[in-house]
Amino acid sequence: MPLKAFDPVNHFTLFNQLLANGMPIYLIRIIAFWYQHQNMSLKWGHATSTTFTATNGVKQGGILSPLLFNIYILMILV
């Protein structure tokens, strides 16, 4: 499975970066809640894995994902 650009984003680092950029804490808490309570499973052919919680990555296709990814990447580039 190839690594996608959004996959390596560490949630803890992202939330700290949002805080450092002045995002209101209540919004960070909402986003953190969404990410802490998302369950995933992998499908390979006809088999499906048990569910697990991801600690890295932003949601593929999420409306906020490009913005969150850009904020995370800016920390690396600057």
mmJSON file of the N, C-alpha and C atoms, coordinates in Angstrom:
{"data_MODEL":{"atom_site":{
"group_PDB":["ATOM","ATOM","ATOM","ATOM","ATOM","ATOM","ATOM","ATOM","ATOM","ATOM","ATOM","ATOM","ATOM","ATOM","ATOM","ATOM","ATOM","ATOM","ATOM","ATOM","ATOM","ATOM","ATOM","ATOM","ATOM","ATOM","ATOM","ATOM","ATOM","ATOM","ATOM","ATOM","ATOM","ATOM","ATOM","ATOM","ATOM","ATOM","ATOM","ATOM","ATOM","ATOM","ATOM","ATOM","ATOM","ATOM","ATOM","ATOM","ATOM","ATOM","ATOM","ATOM","ATOM","ATOM","ATOM","ATOM","ATOM","ATOM","ATOM","ATOM","ATOM","ATOM","ATOM","ATOM","ATOM","ATOM","ATOM","ATOM","ATOM","ATOM","ATOM","ATOM","ATOM","ATOM","ATOM","ATOM","ATOM","ATOM","ATOM","ATOM","ATOM","ATOM","ATOM","ATOM","ATOM","ATOM","ATOM","ATOM","ATOM","ATOM","ATOM","ATOM","ATOM","ATOM","ATOM","ATOM","ATOM","ATOM","ATOM","ATOM","ATOM","ATOM","ATOM","ATOM","ATOM","ATOM","ATOM","ATOM","ATOM","ATOM","ATOM","ATOM","ATOM","ATOM","ATOM","ATOM","ATOM","ATOM","ATOM","ATOM","ATOM","ATOM","ATOM","ATOM","ATOM","ATOM","ATOM","ATOM","ATOM","ATOM","ATOM","ATOM","ATOM","ATOM","ATOM","ATOM","ATOM","ATOM","ATOM","ATOM","ATOM","ATOM","ATOM","ATOM","ATOM","ATOM","ATOM","ATOM","ATOM","ATOM","ATOM","ATOM","ATOM","ATOM","ATOM","ATOM","ATOM","ATOM","ATOM","ATOM","ATOM","ATOM","ATOM","ATOM","ATOM","ATOM","ATOM","ATOM","ATOM","ATOM","ATOM","ATOM","ATOM","ATOM","ATOM","ATOM","ATOM","ATOM","ATOM","ATOM","ATOM","ATOM","ATOM","ATOM","ATOM","ATOM","ATOM","ATOM","ATOM","ATOM","ATOM","ATOM","ATOM","ATOM","ATOM","ATOM","ATOM","ATOM","ATOM","ATOM","ATOM","ATOM","ATOM","ATOM","ATOM","ATOM","ATOM","ATOM","ATOM","ATOM","ATOM","ATOM","ATOM","ATOM","ATOM","ATOM","ATOM","ATOM","ATOM","ATOM","ATOM","ATOM","ATOM","ATOM","ATOM","ATOM","ATOM","ATOM","ATOM","ATOM","ATOM","ATOM","ATOM","ATOM"],
"id":[1,2,3,4,5,6,7,8,9,10,11,12,13,14,15,16,17,18,19,20,21,22,23,24,25,26,27,28,29,30,31,32,33,34,35,36,37,38,39,40,41,42,43,44,45,46,47,48,49,50,51,52,53,54,55,56,57,58,59,60,61,62,63,64,65,66,67,68,69,70,71,72,73,74,75,76,77,78,79,80,81,82,83,84,85,86,87,88,89,90,91,92,93,94,95,96,97,98,99,100,101,102,103,104,105,106,107,108,109,110,111,112,113,114,115,116,117,118,119,120,121,122,123,124,125,126,127,128,129,130,131,132,133,134,135,136,137,138,139,140,141,142,143,144,145,146,147,148,149,150,151,152,153,154,155,156,157,158,159,160,161,162,163,164,165,166,167,168,169,170,171,172,173,174,175,176,177,178,179,180,181,182,183,184,185,186,187,188,189,190,191,192,193,194,195,196,197,198,199,200,201,202,203,204,205,206,207,208,209,210,211,212,213,214,215,216,217,218,219,220,221,222,223,224,225,226,227,228,229,230,231,232,233,234],
"type_symbol":["N","C","C","N","C","C","N","C","C","N","C","C","N","C","C","N","C","C","N","C","C","N","C","C","N","C","C","N","C","C","N","C","C","N","C","C","N","C","C","N","C","C","N","C","C","N","C","C","N","C","C","N","C","C","N","C","C","N","C","C","N","C","C","N","C","C","N","C","C","N","C","C","N","C","C","N","C","C","N","C","C","N","C","C","N","C","C","N","C","C","N","C","C","N","C","C","N","C","C","N","C","C","N","C","C","N","C","C","N","C","C","N","C","C","N","C","C","N","C","C","N","C","C","N","C","C","N","C","C","N","C","C","N","C","C","N","C","C","N","C","C","N","C","C","N","C","C","N","C","C","N","C","C","N","C","C","N","C","C","N","C","C","N","C","C","N","C","C","N","C","C","N","C","C","N","C","C","N","C","C","N","C","C","N","C","C","N","C","C","N","C","C","N","C","C","N","C","C","N","C","C","N","C","C","N","C","C","N","C","C","N","C","C","N","C","C","N","C","C","N","C","C","N","C","C","N","C","C","N","C","C","N","C","C"],
"label_atom_id":["N","CA","C","N","CA","C","N","CA","C","N","CA","C","N","CA","C","N","CA","C","N","CA","C","N","CA","C","N","CA","C","N","CA","C","N","CA","C","N","CA","C","N","CA","C","N","CA","C","N","CA","C","N","CA","C","N","CA","C","N","CA","C","N","CA","C","N","CA","C","N","CA","C","N","CA","C","N","CA","C","N","CA","C","N","CA","C","N","CA","C","N","CA","C","N","CA","C","N","CA","C","N","CA","C","N","CA","C","N","CA","C","N","CA","C","N","CA","C","N","CA","C","N","CA","C","N","CA","C","N","CA","C","N","CA","C","N","CA","C","N","CA","C","N","CA","C","N","CA","C","N","CA","C","N","CA","C","N","CA","C","N","CA","C","N","CA","C","N","CA","C","N","CA","C","N","CA","C","N","CA","C","N","CA","C","N","CA","C","N","CA","C","N","CA","C","N","CA","C","N","CA","C","N","CA","C","N","CA","C","N","CA","C","N","CA","C","N","CA","C","N","CA","C","N","CA","C","N","CA","C","N","CA","C","N","CA","C","N","CA","C","N","CA","C","N","CA","C","N","CA","C","N","CA","C","N","CA","C","N","CA","C","N","CA","C","N","CA","C","N","CA","C"],
"label_alt_id":[null,null,null,null,null,null,null,null,null,null,null,null,null,null,null,null,null,null,null,null,null,null,null,null,null,null,null,null,null,null,null,null,null,null,null,null,null,null,null,null,null,null,null,null,null,null,null,null,null,null,null,null,null,null,null,null,null,null,null,null,null,null,null,null,null,null,null,null,null,null,null,null,null,null,null,null,null,null,null,null,null,null,null,null,null,null,null,null,null,null,null,null,null,null,null,null,null,null,null,null,null,null,null,null,null,null,null,null,null,null,null,null,null,null,null,null,null,null,null,null,null,null,null,null,null,null,null,null,null,null,null,null,null,null,null,null,null,null,null,null,null,null,null,null,null,null,null,null,null,null,null,null,null,null,null,null,null,null,null,null,null,null,null,null,null,null,null,null,null,null,null,null,null,null,null,null,null,null,null,null,null,null,null,null,null,null,null,null,null,null,null,null,null,null,null,null,null,null,null,null,null,null,null,null,null,null,null,null,null,null,null,null,null,null,null,null,null,null,null,null,null,null,null,null,null,null,null,null,null,null,null,null,null,null],
"label_comp_id":["MET","MET","MET","PRO","PRO","PRO","LEU","LEU","LEU","LYS","LYS","LYS","ALA","ALA","ALA","PHE","PHE","PHE","ASP","ASP","ASP","PRO","PRO","PRO","VAL","VAL","VAL","ASN","ASN","ASN","HIS","HIS","HIS","PHE","PHE","PHE","THR","THR","THR","LEU","LEU","LEU","PHE","PHE","PHE","ASN","ASN","ASN","GLN","GLN","GLN","LEU","LEU","LEU","LEU","LEU","LEU","ALA","ALA","ALA","ASN","ASN","ASN","GLY","GLY","GLY","MET","MET","MET","PRO","PRO","PRO","ILE","ILE","ILE","TYR","TYR","TYR","LEU","LEU","LEU","ILE","ILE","ILE","ARG","ARG","ARG","ILE","ILE","ILE","ILE","ILE","ILE","ALA","ALA","ALA","PHE","PHE","PHE","TRP","TRP","TRP","TYR","TYR","TYR","GLN","GLN","GLN","HIS","HIS","HIS","GLN","GLN","GLN","ASN","ASN","ASN","MET","MET","MET","SER","SER","SER","LEU","LEU","LEU","LYS","LYS","LYS","TRP","TRP","TRP","GLY","GLY","GLY","HIS","HIS","HIS","ALA","ALA","ALA","THR","THR","THR","SER","SER","SER","THR","THR","THR","THR","THR","THR","PHE","PHE","PHE","THR","THR","THR","ALA","ALA","ALA","THR","THR","THR","ASN","ASN","ASN","GLY","GLY","GLY","VAL","VAL","VAL","LYS","LYS","LYS","GLN","GLN","GLN","GLY","GLY","GLY","GLY","GLY","GLY","ILE","ILE","ILE","LEU","LEU","LEU","SER","SER","SER","PRO","PRO","PRO","LEU","LEU","LEU","LEU","LEU","LEU","PHE","PHE","PHE","ASN","ASN","ASN","ILE","ILE","ILE","TYR","TYR","TYR","ILE","ILE","ILE","LEU","LEU","LEU","MET","MET","MET","ILE","ILE","ILE","LEU","LEU","LEU","VAL","VAL","VAL"],
"label_asym_id":["A","A","A","A","A","A","A","A","A","A","A","A","A","A","A","A","A","A","A","A","A","A","A","A","A","A","A","A","A","A","A","A","A","A","A","A","A","A","A","A","A","A","A","A","A","A","A","A","A","A","A","A","A","A","A","A","A","A","A","A","A","A","A","A","A","A","A","A","A","A","A","A","A","A","A","A","A","A","A","A","A","A","A","A","A","A","A","A","A","A","A","A","A","A","A","A","A","A","A","A","A","A","A","A","A","A","A","A","A","A","A","A","A","A","A","A","A","A","A","A","A","A","A","A","A","A","A","A","A","A","A","A","A","A","A","A","A","A","A","A","A","A","A","A","A","A","A","A","A","A","A","A","A","A","A","A","A","A","A","A","A","A","A","A","A","A","A","A","A","A","A","A","A","A","A","A","A","A","A","A","A","A","A","A","A","A","A","A","A","A","A","A","A","A","A","A","A","A","A","A","A","A","A","A","A","A","A","A","A","A","A","A","A","A","A","A","A","A","A","A","A","A","A","A","A","A","A","A","A","A","A","A","A","A"],
"label_entity_id":["1","1","1","1","1","1","1","1","1","1","1","1","1","1","1","1","1","1","1","1","1","1","1","1","1","1","1","1","1","1","1","1","1","1","1","1","1","1","1","1","1","1","1","1","1","1","1","1","1","1","1","1","1","1","1","1","1","1","1","1","1","1","1","1","1","1","1","1","1","1","1","1","1","1","1","1","1","1","1","1","1","1","1","1","1","1","1","1","1","1","1","1","1","1","1","1","1","1","1","1","1","1","1","1","1","1","1","1","1","1","1","1","1","1","1","1","1","1","1","1","1","1","1","1","1","1","1","1","1","1","1","1","1","1","1","1","1","1","1","1","1","1","1","1","1","1","1","1","1","1","1","1","1","1","1","1","1","1","1","1","1","1","1","1","1","1","1","1","1","1","1","1","1","1","1","1","1","1","1","1","1","1","1","1","1","1","1","1","1","1","1","1","1","1","1","1","1","1","1","1","1","1","1","1","1","1","1","1","1","1","1","1","1","1","1","1","1","1","1","1","1","1","1","1","1","1","1","1","1","1","1","1","1","1"],
"label_seq_id":[1,1,1,2,2,2,3,3,3,4,4,4,5,5,5,6,6,6,7,7,7,8,8,8,9,9,9,10,10,10,11,11,11,12,12,12,13,13,13,14,14,14,15,15,15,16,16,16,17,17,17,18,18,18,19,19,19,20,20,20,21,21,21,22,22,22,23,23,23,24,24,24,25,25,25,26,26,26,27,27,27,28,28,28,29,29,29,30,30,30,31,31,31,32,32,32,33,33,33,34,34,34,35,35,35,36,36,36,37,37,37,38,38,38,39,39,39,40,40,40,41,41,41,42,42,42,43,43,43,44,44,44,45,45,45,46,46,46,47,47,47,48,48,48,49,49,49,50,50,50,51,51,51,52,52,52,53,53,53,54,54,54,55,55,55,56,56,56,57,57,57,58,58,58,59,59,59,60,60,60,61,61,61,62,62,62,63,63,63,64,64,64,65,65,65,66,66,66,67,67,67,68,68,68,69,69,69,70,70,70,71,71,71,72,72,72,73,73,73,74,74,74,75,75,75,76,76,76,77,77,77,78,78,78],
"pdbx_PDB_ins_code":[null,null,null,null,null,null,null,null,null,null,null,null,null,null,null,null,null,null,null,null,null,null,null,null,null,null,null,null,null,null,null,null,null,null,null,null,null,null,null,null,null,null,null,null,null,null,null,null,null,null,null,null,null,null,null,null,null,null,null,null,null,null,null,null,null,null,null,null,null,null,null,null,null,null,null,null,null,null,null,null,null,null,null,null,null,null,null,null,null,null,null,null,null,null,null,null,null,null,null,null,null,null,null,null,null,null,null,null,null,null,null,null,null,null,null,null,null,null,null,null,null,null,null,null,null,null,null,null,null,null,null,null,null,null,null,null,null,null,null,null,null,null,null,null,null,null,null,null,null,null,null,null,null,null,null,null,null,null,null,null,null,null,null,null,null,null,null,null,null,null,null,null,null,null,null,null,null,null,null,null,null,null,null,null,null,null,null,null,null,null,null,null,null,null,null,null,null,null,null,null,null,null,null,null,null,null,null,null,null,null,null,null,null,null,null,null,null,null,null,null,null,null,null,null,null,null,null,null,null,null,null,null,null,null],
"Cartn_x":[0.848,0.0,0.898,0.786,1.658,1.311,2.312,2.125,1.541,0.481,-0.155,0.438,0.313,0.889,0.3,-0.99,-1.645,-1.351,-0.813,-0.639,0.344,1.487,2.461,2.155,1.064,0.737,0.469,1.299,1.129,0.072,-0.951,-2.065,-1.614,-0.784,-0.337,0.404,1.303,2.06,1.136,0.18,-0.776,-1.578,-2.098,-2.908,-2.071,-0.826,0.06,0.321,0.453,0.684,-0.551,-1.725,-2.961,-3.037,-2.68,-2.672,-1.665,-0.479,0.569,0.175,-0.669,-1.121,-2.328,-2.757,-3.834,-5.243,-5.388,-6.737,-7.379,-8.647,-9.313,-9.299,-9.079,-8.947,-10.202,-11.388,-12.608,-12.664,-12.13,-12.093,-11.078,-9.942,-8.933,-9.486,-10.238,-10.836,-11.84,-12.616,-13.583,-12.852,-11.844,-11.078,-10.367,-9.778,-9.087,-10.061,-11.263,-12.27,-12.604,-12.79,-13.09,-11.983,-10.752,-9.628,-9.362,-9.629,-9.402,-10.471,-11.626,-12.725,-13.051,-12.151,-12.379,-11.822,-12.593,-12.16,-11.978,-10.964,-10.66,-10.498,-10.625,-10.291,-9.741,-8.966,-8.371,-9.081,-9.251,-9.868,-8.848,-8.632,-7.698,-8.44,-8.784,-9.595,-10.955,-11.265,-12.548,-12.412,-11.215,-10.981,-10.938,-11.47,-11.461,-10.831,-9.953,-9.266,-10.191,-9.736,-10.461,-10.256,-11.144,-11.039,-9.913,-9.356,-8.288,-8.378,-7.709,-7.668,-6.334,-6.377,-5.154,-4.642,-3.332,-2.729,-2.006,-1.968,-1.335,-2.283,-2.064,-2.796,-4.021,-4.389,-5.647,-6.576,-7.853,-8.846,-8.742,-8.678,-8.634,-10.005,-10.057,-11.314,-12.068,-11.514,-12.171,-12.055,-13.058,-13.065,-11.936,-11.663,-10.597,-9.206,-9.132,-7.845,-6.774,-7.069,-6.015,-5.513,-6.408,-6.009,-5.139,-5.565,-4.788,-3.423,-3.384,-2.128,-1.195,-1.735,-0.916,-0.332,-1.116,-0.62,0.502,0.324,1.339,2.623,2.494,3.658,4.397,3.689,4.341,5.305,4.966,5.845,7.169,7.109,8.314,9.139,8.464,9.149,9.752,9.187,9.664,10.666],
"Cartn_y":[-1.173,0.0,1.243,2.114,3.286,4.302,5.019,6.049,7.287,7.813,9.024,10.231,11.41,12.629,12.948,12.706,13.066,12.07,10.902,9.843,10.155,10.794,10.95,12.056,12.78,13.888,13.343,13.747,13.335,14.217,13.614,14.37,15.314,14.817,15.645,16.885,16.708,17.827,18.79,18.246,19.09,19.955,19.377,20.14,21.207,20.902,21.915,23.045,22.706,23.727,24.615,24.02,24.813,25.787,25.323,26.17,27.301,26.987,27.995,29.04,28.656,29.589,30.398,30.246,31.088,30.573,29.313,28.77,28.656,29.036,28.934,27.49,27.367,26.053,25.205,25.824,25.034,24.362,25.012,24.385,23.246,23.455,22.399,21.188,21.422,20.308,19.534,20.232,19.556,18.689,19.267,18.515,17.334,17.568,16.486,15.376,15.724,14.719,13.865,14.513,13.781,12.787,13.26,12.397,11.312,11.572,10.565,9.486,9.776,8.82,8.22,8.346,7.71,6.292,5.364,3.971,3.605,2.81,2.397,0.892,0.38,-1.017,-1.101,-2.112,-2.314,-3.444,-3.265,-4.312,-4.775,-6.064,-6.668,-7.797,-7.581,-8.573,-8.696,-9.89,-10.109,-10.116,-9.911,-9.925,-8.496,-8.318,-7.025,-7.181,-6.258,-6.326,-5.882,-6.087,-5.54,-4.026,-3.305,-1.846,-1.399,-0.247,0.341,1.851,2.538,3.994,4.443,5.348,5.87,7.061,7.157,8.292,9.227,8.876,9.702,9.853,10.923,11.134,11.997,12.679,13.415,12.666,12.868,12.098,12.373,11.318,11.448,11.909,13.003,13.515,14.41,14.642,15.529,16.98,17.777,19.183,19.955,19.655,20.352,19.788,18.626,17.936,18.744,19.369,20.159,21.309,21.972,23.069,22.551,21.475,20.898,20.426,19.821,19.35,20.532,21.612,22.789,23.412,23.489,24.027,23.143,21.846,20.902,21.03,21.113,21.196,22.522,23.61,24.894,24.837,24.054,23.899,23.27,22.342,21.667,22.596,23.371,24.207,25.469,25.949,27.23,26.996],
"Cartn_z":[0.0,0.0,0.0,-0.995,-1.053,0.03,0.495,1.506,0.844,1.401,0.88,1.603,0.999,1.575,2.942,3.139,4.399,5.52,5.219,6.21,7.335,7.088,8.17,9.175,9.02,9.922,11.327,12.291,13.682,14.33,14.928,15.502,16.609,17.533,18.657,18.159,17.212,16.645,15.918,15.18,14.455,15.413,16.494,17.439,18.144,18.447,19.031,18.057,16.787,15.766,15.592,15.659,15.581,16.754,17.918,19.114,18.963,18.456,18.268,17.226,16.277,15.235,15.66,16.907,17.417,17.201,16.811,16.661,18.041,18.173,19.473,19.992,21.296,21.92,21.737,21.714,21.559,20.183,19.154,17.829,17.789,18.44,18.496,19.227,20.292,21.039,20.197,19.391,18.514,17.494,16.846,15.844,16.497,17.672,18.382,18.751,19.172,19.5,18.274,17.127,15.893,15.574,15.678,15.318,16.349,17.62,18.657,18.664,18.098,18.127,16.76,15.825,14.526,14.559,14.095,14.012,12.55,12.297,10.926,10.87,9.677,9.42,8.006,7.757,6.441,5.721,4.435,3.621,2.599,2.561,1.615,0.929,-0.319,-1.03,-0.37,0.128,0.795,2.313,2.828,4.278,4.822,6.015,6.691,8.062,8.414,9.707,10.836,12.053,13.191,13.198,13.866,13.882,14.806,14.493,15.287,15.196,16.106,16.113,15.543,14.595,13.981,14.783,14.949,15.647,14.689,13.437,12.411,11.235,10.482,9.249,9.426,8.357,8.311,7.374,7.551,6.806,5.306,4.533,3.078,2.597,1.874,1.342,2.307,3.497,4.458,4.024,4.34,3.934,4.608,5.865,6.589,6.319,5.725,5.575,4.849,3.722,3.055,3.923,4.639,5.513,6.658,7.298,8.396,7.913,6.742,6.173,5.881,5.318,5.015,6.269,7.338,8.598,9.133,9.042,9.511,8.689,7.381,6.485,6.678,6.922,7.14,8.317,9.336,10.488,10.051,9.109,8.63,7.725,6.903,5.92,6.515,7.597,8.174,9.257],
"occupancy":[1.0,1.0,1.0,1.0,1.0,1.0,1.0,1.0,1.0,1.0,1.0,1.0,1.0,1.0,1.0,1.0,1.0,1.0,1.0,1.0,1.0,1.0,1.0,1.0,1.0,1.0,1.0,1.0,1.0,1.0,1.0,1.0,1.0,1.0,1.0,1.0,1.0,1.0,1.0,1.0,1.0,1.0,1.0,1.0,1.0,1.0,1.0,1.0,1.0,1.0,1.0,1.0,1.0,1.0,1.0,1.0,1.0,1.0,1.0,1.0,1.0,1.0,1.0,1.0,1.0,1.0,1.0,1.0,1.0,1.0,1.0,1.0,1.0,1.0,1.0,1.0,1.0,1.0,1.0,1.0,1.0,1.0,1.0,1.0,1.0,1.0,1.0,1.0,1.0,1.0,1.0,1.0,1.0,1.0,1.0,1.0,1.0,1.0,1.0,1.0,1.0,1.0,1.0,1.0,1.0,1.0,1.0,1.0,1.0,1.0,1.0,1.0,1.0,1.0,1.0,1.0,1.0,1.0,1.0,1.0,1.0,1.0,1.0,1.0,1.0,1.0,1.0,1.0,1.0,1.0,1.0,1.0,1.0,1.0,1.0,1.0,1.0,1.0,1.0,1.0,1.0,1.0,1.0,1.0,1.0,1.0,1.0,1.0,1.0,1.0,1.0,1.0,1.0,1.0,1.0,1.0,1.0,1.0,1.0,1.0,1.0,1.0,1.0,1.0,1.0,1.0,1.0,1.0,1.0,1.0,1.0,1.0,1.0,1.0,1.0,1.0,1.0,1.0,1.0,1.0,1.0,1.0,1.0,1.0,1.0,1.0,1.0,1.0,1.0,1.0,1.0,1.0,1.0,1.0,1.0,1.0,1.0,1.0,1.0,1.0,1.0,1.0,1.0,1.0,1.0,1.0,1.0,1.0,1.0,1.0,1.0,1.0,1.0,1.0,1.0,1.0,1.0,1.0,1.0,1.0,1.0,1.0,1.0,1.0,1.0,1.0,1.0,1.0,1.0,1.0,1.0,1.0,1.0,1.0],
"B_iso_or_equiv":[0.0,0.0,0.0,0.0,0.0,0.0,0.0,0.0,0.0,0.0,0.0,0.0,0.0,0.0,0.0,0.0,0.0,0.0,0.0,0.0,0.0,0.0,0.0,0.0,0.0,0.0,0.0,0.0,0.0,0.0,0.0,0.0,0.0,0.0,0.0,0.0,0.0,0.0,0.0,0.0,0.0,0.0,0.0,0.0,0.0,0.0,0.0,0.0,0.0,0.0,0.0,0.0,0.0,0.0,0.0,0.0,0.0,0.0,0.0,0.0,0.0,0.0,0.0,0.0,0.0,0.0,0.0,0.0,0.0,0.0,0.0,0.0,0.0,0.0,0.0,0.0,0.0,0.0,0.0,0.0,0.0,0.0,0.0,0.0,0.0,0.0,0.0,0.0,0.0,0.0,0.0,0.0,0.0,0.0,0.0,0.0,0.0,0.0,0.0,0.0,0.0,0.0,0.0,0.0,0.0,0.0,0.0,0.0,0.0,0.0,0.0,0.0,0.0,0.0,0.0,0.0,0.0,0.0,0.0,0.0,0.0,0.0,0.0,0.0,0.0,0.0,0.0,0.0,0.0,0.0,0.0,0.0,0.0,0.0,0.0,0.0,0.0,0.0,0.0,0.0,0.0,0.0,0.0,0.0,0.0,0.0,0.0,0.0,0.0,0.0,0.0,0.0,0.0,0.0,0.0,0.0,0.0,0.0,0.0,0.0,0.0,0.0,0.0,0.0,0.0,0.0,0.0,0.0,0.0,0.0,0.0,0.0,0.0,0.0,0.0,0.0,0.0,0.0,0.0,0.0,0.0,0.0,0.0,0.0,0.0,0.0,0.0,0.0,0.0,0.0,0.0,0.0,0.0,0.0,0.0,0.0,0.0,0.0,0.0,0.0,0.0,0.0,0.0,0.0,0.0,0.0,0.0,0.0,0.0,0.0,0.0,0.0,0.0,0.0,0.0,0.0,0.0,0.0,0.0,0.0,0.0,0.0,0.0,0.0,0.0,0.0,0.0,0.0,0.0,0.0,0.0,0.0,0.0,0.0],
"pdbx_formal_charge":[null,null,null,null,null,null,null,null,null,null,null,null,null,null,null,null,null,null,null,null,null,null,null,null,null,null,null,null,null,null,null,null,null,null,null,null,null,null,null,null,null,null,null,null,null,null,null,null,null,null,null,null,null,null,null,null,null,null,null,null,null,null,null,null,null,null,null,null,null,null,null,null,null,null,null,null,null,null,null,null,null,null,null,null,null,null,null,null,null,null,null,null,null,null,null,null,null,null,null,null,null,null,null,null,null,null,null,null,null,null,null,null,null,null,null,null,null,null,null,null,null,null,null,null,null,null,null,null,null,null,null,null,null,null,null,null,null,null,null,null,null,null,null,null,null,null,null,null,null,null,null,null,null,null,null,null,null,null,null,null,null,null,null,null,null,null,null,null,null,null,null,null,null,null,null,null,null,null,null,null,null,null,null,null,null,null,null,null,null,null,null,null,null,null,null,null,null,null,null,null,null,null,null,null,null,null,null,null,null,null,null,null,null,null,null,null,null,null,null,null,null,null,null,null,null,null,null,null,null,null,null,null,null,null],
"auth_seq_id":[1,1,1,2,2,2,3,3,3,4,4,4,5,5,5,6,6,6,7,7,7,8,8,8,9,9,9,10,10,10,11,11,11,12,12,12,13,13,13,14,14,14,15,15,15,16,16,16,17,17,17,18,18,18,19,19,19,20,20,20,21,21,21,22,22,22,23,23,23,24,24,24,25,25,25,26,26,26,27,27,27,28,28,28,29,29,29,30,30,30,31,31,31,32,32,32,33,33,33,34,34,34,35,35,35,36,36,36,37,37,37,38,38,38,39,39,39,40,40,40,41,41,41,42,42,42,43,43,43,44,44,44,45,45,45,46,46,46,47,47,47,48,48,48,49,49,49,50,50,50,51,51,51,52,52,52,53,53,53,54,54,54,55,55,55,56,56,56,57,57,57,58,58,58,59,59,59,60,60,60,61,61,61,62,62,62,63,63,63,64,64,64,65,65,65,66,66,66,67,67,67,68,68,68,69,69,69,70,70,70,71,71,71,72,72,72,73,73,73,74,74,74,75,75,75,76,76,76,77,77,77,78,78,78],
"auth_comp_id":["MET","MET","MET","PRO","PRO","PRO","LEU","LEU","LEU","LYS","LYS","LYS","ALA","ALA","ALA","PHE","PHE","PHE","ASP","ASP","ASP","PRO","PRO","PRO","VAL","VAL","VAL","ASN","ASN","ASN","HIS","HIS","HIS","PHE","PHE","PHE","THR","THR","THR","LEU","LEU","LEU","PHE","PHE","PHE","ASN","ASN","ASN","GLN","GLN","GLN","LEU","LEU","LEU","LEU","LEU","LEU","ALA","ALA","ALA","ASN","ASN","ASN","GLY","GLY","GLY","MET","MET","MET","PRO","PRO","PRO","ILE","ILE","ILE","TYR","TYR","TYR","LEU","LEU","LEU","ILE","ILE","ILE","ARG","ARG","ARG","ILE","ILE","ILE","ILE","ILE","ILE","ALA","ALA","ALA","PHE","PHE","PHE","TRP","TRP","TRP","TYR","TYR","TYR","GLN","GLN","GLN","HIS","HIS","HIS","GLN","GLN","GLN","ASN","ASN","ASN","MET","MET","MET","SER","SER","SER","LEU","LEU","LEU","LYS","LYS","LYS","TRP","TRP","TRP","GLY","GLY","GLY","HIS","HIS","HIS","ALA","ALA","ALA","THR","THR","THR","SER","SER","SER","THR","THR","THR","THR","THR","THR","PHE","PHE","PHE","THR","THR","THR","ALA","ALA","ALA","THR","THR","THR","ASN","ASN","ASN","GLY","GLY","GLY","VAL","VAL","VAL","LYS","LYS","LYS","GLN","GLN","GLN","GLY","GLY","GLY","GLY","GLY","GLY","ILE","ILE","ILE","LEU","LEU","LEU","SER","SER","SER","PRO","PRO","PRO","LEU","LEU","LEU","LEU","LEU","LEU","PHE","PHE","PHE","ASN","ASN","ASN","ILE","ILE","ILE","TYR","TYR","TYR","ILE","ILE","ILE","LEU","LEU","LEU","MET","MET","MET","ILE","ILE","ILE","LEU","LEU","LEU","VAL","VAL","VAL"],
"auth_asym_id":["A","A","A","A","A","A","A","A","A","A","A","A","A","A","A","A","A","A","A","A","A","A","A","A","A","A","A","A","A","A","A","A","A","A","A","A","A","A","A","A","A","A","A","A","A","A","A","A","A","A","A","A","A","A","A","A","A","A","A","A","A","A","A","A","A","A","A","A","A","A","A","A","A","A","A","A","A","A","A","A","A","A","A","A","A","A","A","A","A","A","A","A","A","A","A","A","A","A","A","A","A","A","A","A","A","A","A","A","A","A","A","A","A","A","A","A","A","A","A","A","A","A","A","A","A","A","A","A","A","A","A","A","A","A","A","A","A","A","A","A","A","A","A","A","A","A","A","A","A","A","A","A","A","A","A","A","A","A","A","A","A","A","A","A","A","A","A","A","A","A","A","A","A","A","A","A","A","A","A","A","A","A","A","A","A","A","A","A","A","A","A","A","A","A","A","A","A","A","A","A","A","A","A","A","A","A","A","A","A","A","A","A","A","A","A","A","A","A","A","A","A","A","A","A","A","A","A","A","A","A","A","A","A","A"],
"auth_atom_id":["N","CA","C","N","CA","C","N","CA","C","N","CA","C","N","CA","C","N","CA","C","N","CA","C","N","CA","C","N","CA","C","N","CA","C","N","CA","C","N","CA","C","N","CA","C","N","CA","C","N","CA","C","N","CA","C","N","CA","C","N","CA","C","N","CA","C","N","CA","C","N","CA","C","N","CA","C","N","CA","C","N","CA","C","N","CA","C","N","CA","C","N","CA","C","N","CA","C","N","CA","C","N","CA","C","N","CA","C","N","CA","C","N","CA","C","N","CA","C","N","CA","C","N","CA","C","N","CA","C","N","CA","C","N","CA","C","N","CA","C","N","CA","C","N","CA","C","N","CA","C","N","CA","C","N","CA","C","N","CA","C","N","CA","C","N","CA","C","N","CA","C","N","CA","C","N","CA","C","N","CA","C","N","CA","C","N","CA","C","N","CA","C","N","CA","C","N","CA","C","N","CA","C","N","CA","C","N","CA","C","N","CA","C","N","CA","C","N","CA","C","N","CA","C","N","CA","C","N","CA","C","N","CA","C","N","CA","C","N","CA","C","N","CA","C","N","CA","C","N","CA","C","N","CA","C","N","CA","C","N","CA","C","N","CA","C","N","CA","C","N","CA","C"],
"pdbx_PDB_model_num":[1,1,1,1,1,1,1,1,1,1,1,1,1,1,1,1,1,1,1,1,1,1,1,1,1,1,1,1,1,1,1,1,1,1,1,1,1,1,1,1,1,1,1,1,1,1,1,1,1,1,1,1,1,1,1,1,1,1,1,1,1,1,1,1,1,1,1,1,1,1,1,1,1,1,1,1,1,1,1,1,1,1,1,1,1,1,1,1,1,1,1,1,1,1,1,1,1,1,1,1,1,1,1,1,1,1,1,1,1,1,1,1,1,1,1,1,1,1,1,1,1,1,1,1,1,1,1,1,1,1,1,1,1,1,1,1,1,1,1,1,1,1,1,1,1,1,1,1,1,1,1,1,1,1,1,1,1,1,1,1,1,1,1,1,1,1,1,1,1,1,1,1,1,1,1,1,1,1,1,1,1,1,1,1,1,1,1,1,1,1,1,1,1,1,1,1,1,1,1,1,1,1,1,1,1,1,1,1,1,1,1,1,1,1,1,1,1,1,1,1,1,1,1,1,1,1,1,1,1,1,1,1,1,1]
}}}
